[in-house]
């Protein structure tokens, strides 16, 4: 999270398909609940994160973030097979 400055970690399967996501907010909430940092990521990550396909327009990605009913600031970007290509941050869309 810190090294890439995206505010989330995207977990992938061996064939690079999105398996889950853990955001900085998720991590803060886990710390506040005294969840052990030895807990496997698979137990605490969002297992069906919102994603956006690489062909989507920025406006579409922003709509996914805003209309989700959750505070979504990072979207994994996937290809047609749901394989991870990258991540899109809210700041990438609306600026700093």
TAGIDA-V949122 format. One record per backbone hydrogen bond with DSSP energy under -1.0 kcal/mol. CO is the residue of the C=O (numbers start at 1). NH is the residue of the N-H. If there is no record, write none. Layout:
BEGIN
{{CO:NH} {CO:NH}}
END
This chain:
BEGIN
{{1:5} {7:24} {9:22} {11:19} {11:20} {13:16} {16:84} {17:13} {20:11} {21:46} {22:9} {23:27} {24:28} {25:29} {26:30} {27:31} {28:32} {29:33} {30:35} {31:34} {36:39} {40:43} {41:44} {41:45} {46:21} {52:78} {53:56} {57:61} {58:62} {59:63} {60:64} {61:65} {62:66} {63:67} {70:72} {73:90} {75:88} {76:52} {77:85} {77:86} {78:54} {79:82} {82:18} {83:79} {86:77} {88:75} {89:93} {90:94} {91:95}}
END
